[in-house]
């Protein structure tokens, strides 16, 4: 069995968030967004996730502690440079390396596993994740050859400088920024990345690994995601709202499929660690937060908040707050607050 490592790029400060807090520590679905991706990496990988952090940055390390390994990127010289930082830690420890961003909380473990399996089956230098997008997308375009393998990734700014600009921008397959590398090939070649001019100065782009592989006649494959929401990142407050909506939409769809009635799903918020029993009905403006456990045949809401609560079967909670408390089976709470003293 191949040994898989996952490297999460977590050094960016996310200045576009206009926040004192690092971007990837902003919450999605009740948890720091990087927590969701970290959990997916733990499920998929053989080794503890490796997080590339900035100098003096301690927030991520406080969050994960010894469950992760860390390398420091002393200067923000691009995604390729960030990946280089992990070489000394991971070289000869894994057969495959997945590299992606820490601000993609909807990316799931099965997708990471699928990338790794494809890489193992094809012996490709790189297997990347792609998504079908619209012509106005800012994502790089995936250019395929006649045989279907990837020839290059063309960024939008670069496409605008080429004579076939319109044809390139019309390509609907777009790069997501999730790559599974043959580990030995990655560590042998990542130092060969060219230094490019970028908005913030000169940087090393991880996307240029595609060109290096093609130049060496190594195979590059792309897998189109089955779930477009997986590709959403949160670099701004507005993007954070879109990611949160997608996260809630996914969570609510799961409960609808598992025998729970959501009267107005767009107004109901269910955190990822919540458990809900069959035939429970949830009315609008209800929030189930933390590690809340709901029994079967309950009626919750409208206008209810349950946080780290334990609710027995057949309970009714309407226009009330239950915080860290237990309701016995059949209890009714109609208005008021039930929490710690």
Buried (B, 14 or more C-beta within 10 A) or exposed (E): EEBBBBBBBBBBBBEBBEBEEBBBBBEBBBBBBBBBBBBBBBEBBBBBBBBBBBEEBEBBBEBBEEEBBBBEBEEBBBBBBBBBBBBEBBBEEBBBBBBBBBBBBBBBBEBBBBBBBBBBEBEBBBBBBBBBBEEEBEBBBBBBEEEEBBBBBBBBEBBEEEEEBEEBBEBEBBBBBBBBBBBBBBBEBBEEBEBBEEEEEEBBBBBBBBBBBBEEEBBBBBBEBEBBBBBBBBBBEEBBEBBBEBBBBBBBEEBEEEEBEBEEBEBBBBBBBBEBBEEBBBBBBBBBBBEBBBBBBBBBBBBBBBBBBBBBBBBBBBBBBBBBBEBEEEBEBEEEEBEEE
